[in-house]
Amino acid sequence: MNKFKQVFEVFLWQEIAFLALGFLVFFPYQPLIYLGAQAGANLEISILQIGIGIFCVLSVEKLWKNHQKLVQNPIVKLGIGFVLWNMLSLIWTPNKLRGLLATAIIVVIFTTFISILTLNMRKLWQPFVKIVIITAIASGVVAIWQIVGDKIGVSPAFTLLPENYRSDLFGIARPTAFFQEPQFFANMLLFPILYSLSQILKGNNLRKNWIITGFLMLILFLTLSRGAILALGVGILLLIFINFQKIKRFLWILPTVLITIVGGLTFINPKIANQLSLGLLGNSGYVVASTDERMAMNEMAIKTITKNPSNFLFGIGIGGTGRSYQADFGCLESCINFNEYLDLFVEIGLVGFVLFFILIFKLLKYLWRKNKILAVITITFLTQWLFFAGYPNSLPSFVMLAVFGGMVLYKYGRHDETNKKTTRHFRFH
């Protein structure tokens, strides 16, 4: 209890709400308040969304006091432009409700980012990282429970494992922890894995970080998410690139670990090799159908973009994908793209896509110059976005990108005044 009280003596309420996000990013789907479905959109409220909302509300005072300084930042200006363009596209979207929901998420993500800029990230970074890593490990334990529980016949009500990812298909369950799908769970494991691996390369707490890295890599591979595994490979190669002189004598370790994990899982169940090889090794109807479905959706996106000059330049409007594809290709109204970049181009056109590209490019430029580890992790997130789309699905990774940007711009940006204390401490009595 004394340690609990000390937290409220050291941190402000806004800072506590921020640190809580390091825990809540692993809870974007379960537990969930389901309000129904309408216009091809699921009306749901997760505890991550509630946590983000609380953080933004607690940040209002500091945002108002520092708004003039914040808007001088070029990345903030670009962010405002991107948000406004998405809002403008509501005029021509064929699905107003879904567009409004998507726009609301964009506004909340941007508000989260600028709220983080008002924090003292030098003080909060290490506690935040610890919370993320501890929660990732706990989620990994839940993932193992889902695999074991499914194998011994425990009801999905107690494992929280969606029906689509039970062991019937691959002979082993694909864990989701508290996410909707394995790939979203795997996406959030990228940060703790690569961060711990970067600490190994620095020689920090080698035994502890090897255990964390090995365990979380095993969990990521158990999700059988090809996109996440590819993104992890990209991240590892980039870490090797920026640390080559330090680690060239030990390069044999990482491929050995990867081969051991993949080989071991394949030995346990050969269907795993089929999933990871896009169906080339074996003949799984599911794997081939899954790949074909993704390619078909990408083709629909390209056809929609090139249908006319208006679609190409301005997009079909935020949230309009499902209804547009339903009219043109006979899809369900709830269908989405499986590529974040194509999804952006379809809905907000070349104008919006260029705004997004410049925003991400400038953020990466800051990160690469000042904190290459965070730049590498950001690139892994951007890599996996080639394989899924949708702001609710990407919300945890958008939160993490907001944190990375806040960390770099706090230390190196032009808004030092935003870090002055503007509220008093709250204490338990």
C-alpha positions as CSV (number, residue, x, y, z in Angstrom):
1,M,0.0,0.0,0.0
2,N,2.9,2.4,0.8
3,K,4.4,1.8,-2.7
4,F,0.9,2.4,-4.2
5,K,0.7,5.7,-2.3
6,Q,4.2,6.7,-3.5
7,V,3.1,6.4,-7.1
8,F,0.5,9.2,-6.5
9,E,3.1,11.3,-4.7
10,V,5.7,11.0,-7.5
11,F,3.4,11.2,-10.6
12,L,0.6,13.6,-11.6
13,W,-2.8,12.2,-12.6
14,Q,-2.1,12.9,-16.2
15,E,1.2,11.0,-15.9
16,I,-0.5,8.0,-14.3
17,A,-3.1,7.9,-17.1
18,F,-0.2,7.9,-19.6
19,L,1.6,5.1,-17.8
20,A,-1.6,3.1,-17.8
21,L,-1.6,3.2,-21.6
22,G,1.5,0.9,-21.4
23,F,-0.7,-1.7,-19.9
24,L,-3.9,-0.9,-21.8
25,V,-2.4,-1.2,-25.3
26,F,-2.6,-5.0,-24.7
27,F,-6.3,-4.8,-24.2
28,P,-7.8,-3.4,-27.4
29,Y,-10.5,-6.1,-27.7
30,Q,-11.1,-8.0,-24.5
31,P,-12.8,-7.0,-22.3
32,L,-15.3,-5.2,-24.6
33,I,-18.5,-3.3,-24.4
34,Y,-20.4,-4.4,-27.5
35,L,-23.2,-2.0,-28.6
36,G,-24.2,-3.7,-31.8
37,A,-23.3,-3.2,-35.5
38,Q,-24.6,-0.6,-38.0
39,A,-23.5,0.6,-41.4
40,G,-20.9,-2.1,-41.6
41,A,-19.2,-1.0,-38.4
42,N,-19.0,-2.7,-35.0
43,L,-20.0,-0.3,-32.3
44,E,-17.6,-1.4,-29.5
45,I,-15.8,0.3,-26.6
46,S,-12.6,-1.3,-25.3
47,I,-10.8,-0.4,-22.1
48,L,-7.9,0.9,-24.2
49,Q,-10.3,3.4,-25.8
50,I,-11.6,4.4,-22.3
51,G,-8.0,4.7,-21.1
52,I,-7.0,6.9,-24.0
53,G,-10.1,9.1,-23.4
54,I,-9.3,9.6,-19.8
55,F,-5.7,10.5,-20.7
56,C,-6.8,13.1,-23.2
57,V,-9.4,14.6,-20.8
58,L,-6.7,14.9,-18.1
59,S,-4.4,16.6,-20.7
60,V,-6.9,19.4,-21.7
61,E,-5.5,22.0,-19.2
62,K,-1.9,21.6,-20.3
63,L,-2.9,21.4,-24.0
64,W,-4.7,24.7,-23.7
65,K,-1.9,26.4,-21.8
66,N,0.7,25.3,-24.3
67,H,-1.3,25.3,-27.6
68,Q,0.5,28.2,-29.1
69,K,3.9,26.6,-28.6
70,L,2.7,23.2,-29.7
71,V,1.4,24.3,-33.1
72,Q,4.8,25.7,-34.0
73,N,6.1,22.1,-34.3
74,P,6.1,21.0,-38.0
75,I,4.9,17.5,-37.2
76,V,2.0,18.9,-35.2
77,K,1.1,21.1,-38.2
78,L,1.2,18.2,-40.5
79,G,-0.9,16.2,-38.1
80,I,-3.5,19.0,-38.0
81,G,-3.6,19.0,-41.8
82,F,-4.1,15.2,-42.0
83,V,-6.9,15.4,-39.4
84,L,-8.7,18.2,-41.3
85,W,-8.4,16.4,-44.6
86,N,-10.0,13.3,-43.1
87,M,-12.8,15.5,-41.7
88,L,-13.3,17.2,-45.1
89,S,-13.6,13.8,-46.8
90,L,-16.7,13.1,-44.7
91,I,-18.6,15.4,-47.2
92,W,-18.2,12.8,-50.0
93,T,-18.0,9.5,-48.1
94,P,-20.7,7.0,-49.0
95,N,-20.8,5.8,-45.3
96,K,-21.3,8.8,-43.0
97,L,-21.5,6.7,-39.7
98,R,-18.5,4.6,-40.3
99,G,-16.7,7.8,-41.5
100,L,-17.6,9.6,-38.4
101,L,-16.3,6.8,-36.2
102,A,-13.0,6.5,-38.1
103,T,-12.6,10.3,-37.9
104,A,-13.2,10.2,-34.2
105,I,-10.5,7.7,-33.8
106,I,-8.1,9.8,-35.8
107,V,-8.8,12.8,-33.7
108,V,-8.3,10.8,-30.5
109,I,-4.9,9.4,-31.8
110,F,-3.8,13.0,-32.7
111,T,-4.9,14.3,-29.3
112,T,-3.0,11.5,-27.6
113,F,0.1,12.5,-29.5
114,I,0.0,16.2,-28.7
115,S,-0.9,15.4,-25.1
116,I,2.2,13.3,-24.8
117,L,4.2,16.3,-26.0
118,T,3.2,18.1,-22.8
119,L,4.7,15.4,-20.6
120,N,8.2,15.0,-19.1
121,M,9.1,12.0,-21.1
122,R,12.6,11.8,-19.6
123,K,10.9,11.0,-16.3
124,L,8.2,8.7,-17.8
125,W,10.0,6.7,-20.5
126,Q,11.6,4.0,-18.4
127,P,8.5,3.3,-16.3
128,F,6.4,3.2,-19.4
129,V,8.8,0.7,-21.1
130,K,8.8,-1.5,-18.0
131,I,5.0,-1.6,-17.9
132,V,4.8,-2.5,-21.6
133,I,7.4,-5.4,-21.2
134,I,5.7,-6.8,-18.0
135,T,2.3,-6.7,-19.7
136,A,3.7,-8.3,-22.8
137,I,5.1,-11.1,-20.7
138,A,1.8,-11.5,-18.8
139,S,0.0,-11.6,-22.2
140,G,2.5,-14.3,-23.3
141,V,1.5,-16.4,-20.3
142,V,-2.2,-15.9,-21.3
143,A,-1.3,-17.0,-24.8
144,I,0.2,-20.2,-23.5
145,W,-2.9,-20.8,-21.5
146,Q,-5.0,-20.3,-24.6
147,I,-3.0,-23.0,-26.4
148,V,-3.0,-25.5,-23.6
149,G,-6.6,-24.7,-22.6
150,D,-7.8,-25.3,-26.1
151,K,-5.8,-28.5,-26.4
152,I,-7.4,-30.0,-23.3
153,G,-10.9,-28.9,-24.2
154,V,-11.4,-25.8,-22.0
155,S,-14.3,-23.7,-23.2
156,P,-13.5,-20.5,-25.2
157,A,-15.4,-18.6,-22.6
158,F,-12.4,-19.3,-20.2
159,T,-9.6,-19.1,-22.7
160,L,-10.9,-16.0,-24.6
161,L,-9.8,-17.7,-27.8
162,P,-11.9,-16.8,-30.9
163,E,-13.4,-19.8,-32.7
164,N,-11.5,-19.1,-35.9
165,Y,-8.1,-19.6,-34.1
166,R,-8.7,-22.9,-32.3
167,S,-6.6,-25.9,-32.9
168,D,-9.0,-27.5,-35.4
169,L,-7.2,-26.0,-38.4
170,F,-3.5,-26.1,-37.6
171,G,-3.5,-28.7,-34.8
172,I,-2.4,-25.9,-32.5
173,A,-4.3,-22.8,-31.4
174,R,-3.2,-19.4,-32.6
175,P,-3.1,-17.3,-29.4
176,T,-4.7,-13.8,-29.4
177,A,-4.4,-12.9,-25.7
178,F,-6.7,-9.9,-25.4
179,F,-6.7,-9.0,-29.1
180,Q,-9.2,-9.7,-31.8
181,E,-6.7,-11.6,-34.0
182,P,-3.3,-13.2,-33.6
183,Q,-1.6,-10.7,-36.0
184,F,-2.7,-7.7,-33.9
185,F,-1.3,-9.4,-30.8
186,A,2.0,-10.2,-32.6
187,N,2.2,-6.6,-33.8
188,M,2.4,-5.4,-30.2
189,L,5.1,-7.9,-29.3
190,L,7.4,-6.3,-31.7
191,F,8.3,-3.4,-29.4
192,P,9.2,-5.3,-26.3
193,I,11.2,-7.9,-28.4
194,L,13.2,-5.4,-30.3
195,Y,13.7,-3.1,-27.3
196,S,15.0,-6.0,-25.2
197,L,17.2,-7.1,-28.1
198,S,18.6,-3.6,-28.3
199,Q,19.5,-3.8,-24.6
200,I,21.3,-7.1,-25.3
201,L,23.4,-5.4,-28.0
202,K,24.3,-2.7,-25.5
203,G,25.3,-5.3,-23.0
204,N,22.6,-4.4,-20.4
205,N,21.2,-7.1,-18.1
206,L,22.1,-9.8,-20.6
207,R,20.5,-12.8,-18.9
208,K,17.2,-11.0,-18.1
209,N,16.9,-9.6,-21.6
210,W,17.8,-12.8,-23.3
211,I,15.0,-14.5,-21.4
212,I,12.5,-11.8,-22.3
213,T,13.5,-11.8,-26.0
214,G,13.4,-15.6,-26.3
215,F,10.1,-16.0,-24.5
216,L,8.3,-13.2,-26.5
217,M,9.8,-14.3,-29.8
218,L,8.4,-17.8,-29.1
219,I,5.0,-16.3,-28.4
220,L,5.1,-14.2,-31.6
221,F,6.0,-17.3,-33.7
222,L,3.1,-19.2,-32.0
223,T,0.7,-16.6,-33.4
224,L,1.7,-17.8,-36.9
225,S,1.4,-14.2,-38.1
226,R,3.4,-14.0,-41.3
227,G,3.3,-10.2,-41.4
228,A,4.6,-9.9,-37.8
229,I,7.4,-12.4,-38.4
230,L,8.4,-10.5,-41.6
231,A,8.4,-7.2,-39.7
232,L,10.5,-8.8,-36.9
233,G,13.0,-10.0,-39.5
234,V,13.2,-6.5,-40.9
235,G,13.7,-5.1,-37.4
236,I,16.5,-7.6,-36.5
237,L,18.3,-6.8,-39.8
238,L,18.1,-3.1,-39.1
239,L,19.4,-3.6,-35.5
240,I,22.3,-5.6,-36.9
241,F,23.0,-2.8,-39.4
242,I,23.2,-0.1,-36.8
243,N,25.2,-2.2,-34.4
244,F,27.3,-4.3,-36.9
245,Q,30.8,-3.4,-35.6
246,K,29.8,-4.3,-32.0
247,I,28.1,-7.7,-32.8
248,K,29.7,-9.1,-35.9
249,R,31.4,-11.9,-33.8
250,F,28.0,-12.9,-32.4
251,L,25.8,-12.8,-35.5
252,W,25.4,-16.6,-35.4
253,I,23.3,-16.4,-32.2
254,L,20.2,-14.7,-33.8
255,P,19.7,-17.1,-36.8
256,T,20.3,-20.0,-34.4
257,V,17.5,-18.8,-32.2
258,L,15.2,-18.2,-35.1
259,I,15.9,-21.5,-36.7
260,T,15.4,-23.3,-33.4
261,I,12.0,-21.7,-32.8
262,V,10.7,-22.2,-36.4
263,G,12.2,-25.7,-36.6
264,G,10.8,-26.7,-33.3
265,L,7.3,-25.5,-34.0
266,T,7.4,-27.2,-37.5
267,F,8.5,-30.4,-35.9
268,I,5.6,-30.2,-33.4
269,N,3.1,-29.6,-36.3
270,P,4.1,-29.6,-40.0
271,K,1.0,-27.4,-40.8
272,I,2.9,-24.5,-39.2
273,A,5.5,-24.5,-42.1
274,N,2.6,-24.4,-44.5
275,Q,1.1,-21.3,-42.9
276,L,4.5,-19.5,-42.7
277,S,5.4,-20.3,-46.3
278,L,2.1,-19.0,-47.7
279,G,1.0,-22.5,-48.6
280,L,4.1,-23.3,-50.7
281,L,5.2,-26.1,-48.3
282,G,2.1,-28.3,-48.3
283,N,-1.4,-27.8,-49.6
284,S,-3.6,-26.1,-46.9
285,G,-6.8,-24.8,-48.4
286,Y,-7.1,-22.2,-45.6
287,V,-3.6,-20.8,-46.2
288,V,-4.1,-20.6,-50.0
289,A,-7.6,-19.1,-49.5
290,S,-6.4,-16.5,-47.0
291,T,-3.6,-15.4,-49.3
292,D,-5.9,-15.3,-52.3
293,E,-8.5,-13.2,-50.3
294,R,-5.8,-10.7,-49.4
295,M,-4.6,-10.4,-53.0
296,A,-8.2,-10.0,-54.2
297,M,-8.9,-7.2,-51.8
298,N,-5.7,-5.4,-52.9
299,E,-6.9,-5.7,-56.5
300,M,-10.3,-4.2,-55.5
301,A,-8.4,-1.3,-53.9
302,I,-6.3,-0.6,-57.0
303,K,-9.4,-0.8,-59.2
304,T,-11.2,1.7,-56.9
305,I,-8.2,4.1,-56.8
306,T,-7.9,4.1,-60.6
307,K,-11.6,4.2,-61.4
308,N,-11.6,7.9,-62.0
309,P,-9.5,11.1,-61.3
310,S,-11.7,12.0,-58.3
311,N,-11.0,8.7,-56.6
312,F,-7.3,9.0,-57.3
313,L,-6.9,12.5,-56.0
314,F,-9.5,12.8,-53.2
315,G,-10.5,9.2,-52.4
316,I,-13.9,7.8,-51.8
317,G,-14.1,9.4,-48.4
318,I,-13.1,8.3,-44.9
319,G,-14.9,5.0,-43.8
320,G,-16.3,4.5,-47.3
321,T,-14.5,1.3,-48.3
322,G,-17.0,-1.3,-47.3
323,R,-20.0,0.4,-48.9
324,S,-18.1,1.2,-52.0
325,Y,-16.8,-2.3,-52.5
326,Q,-20.3,-3.6,-51.8
327,A,-21.7,-1.5,-54.7
328,D,-18.8,-2.2,-57.1
329,F,-17.7,-5.8,-56.3
330,G,-20.6,-7.3,-54.2
331,C,-18.6,-7.5,-51.0
332,L,-20.1,-7.3,-47.5
333,E,-20.5,-3.8,-46.2
334,S,-18.2,-4.6,-43.3
335,C,-15.3,-5.7,-45.6
336,I,-12.0,-3.9,-45.2
337,N,-8.6,-3.8,-47.0
338,F,-5.7,-5.9,-45.7
339,N,-3.1,-3.1,-46.3
340,E,-3.1,0.1,-44.3
341,Y,-1.5,2.1,-47.1
342,L,-3.9,1.0,-49.8
343,D,-6.8,1.6,-47.3
344,L,-5.6,5.2,-46.8
345,F,-5.2,5.8,-50.6
346,V,-8.7,4.4,-51.3
347,E,-10.4,6.5,-48.7
348,I,-8.5,9.8,-48.7
349,G,-6.8,9.8,-52.1
350,L,-3.4,11.0,-53.2
351,V,-3.8,14.3,-51.2
352,G,-4.4,12.5,-47.9
353,F,-1.8,9.8,-48.6
354,V,0.9,12.4,-49.3
355,L,0.0,14.2,-46.1
356,F,0.3,10.9,-44.2
357,F,3.6,10.0,-46.0
358,I,5.2,13.3,-45.2
359,L,4.1,13.1,-41.6
360,I,5.5,9.6,-41.1
361,F,8.7,10.5,-43.0
362,K,9.4,13.5,-40.8
363,L,8.7,11.5,-37.7
364,L,11.1,8.7,-38.9
365,K,13.7,11.4,-39.7
366,Y,13.6,12.7,-36.2
367,L,13.7,9.2,-34.8
368,W,16.6,8.0,-36.9
369,R,18.7,11.1,-36.1
370,K,18.0,11.0,-32.3
371,N,17.0,7.5,-31.3
372,K,17.7,4.8,-33.9
373,I,16.2,2.0,-31.8
374,L,12.8,3.7,-31.8
375,A,13.2,4.4,-35.5
376,V,13.8,0.6,-36.1
377,I,10.7,-0.3,-34.1
378,T,8.6,2.2,-36.0
379,I,9.8,0.7,-39.3
380,T,8.7,-2.7,-38.1
381,F,5.2,-1.4,-37.3
382,L,5.0,0.3,-40.7
383,T,6.1,-3.0,-42.3
384,Q,3.4,-5.0,-40.7
385,W,0.8,-2.4,-41.8
386,L,1.3,-4.0,-45.3
387,F,-0.8,-6.9,-43.9
388,F,-3.7,-5.3,-42.0
389,A,-5.7,-2.1,-41.9
390,G,-8.4,-0.2,-40.0
391,Y,-7.9,2.4,-37.3
392,P,-9.4,0.2,-34.5
393,N,-7.1,-2.6,-35.5
394,S,-4.1,-0.3,-35.7
395,L,-5.0,1.7,-32.6
396,P,-2.4,0.1,-30.2
397,S,0.5,0.7,-32.7
398,F,-0.7,4.2,-33.3
399,V,-0.5,4.8,-29.6
400,M,3.0,3.5,-29.5
401,L,4.0,5.7,-32.4
402,A,2.6,8.7,-30.6
403,V,4.8,7.7,-27.6
404,F,7.9,7.4,-29.7
405,G,7.3,10.7,-31.3
406,G,6.7,12.3,-27.9
407,M,9.9,10.8,-26.6
408,V,12.0,12.3,-29.4
409,L,10.2,15.6,-29.6
410,Y,10.4,16.1,-25.9
411,K,14.1,15.7,-25.9
412,Y,14.9,17.4,-29.2
413,G,11.9,19.5,-30.2
414,R,11.2,23.2,-29.8
415,H,8.6,23.1,-27.1
416,D,10.6,23.1,-23.8
417,E,7.9,25.3,-22.1
418,T,5.3,22.5,-22.5
419,N,7.2,20.5,-19.8
420,K,6.7,23.0,-17.0
421,K,4.5,21.7,-14.3
422,T,1.1,23.3,-14.6
423,T,-0.9,21.2,-12.2
424,R,-0.3,20.2,-8.6
425,H,0.3,16.8,-7.3
426,F,-2.7,14.7,-6.0
427,R,-2.1,12.6,-2.9
428,F,-4.0,10.0,-1.0
429,H,-4.7,11.0,2.6
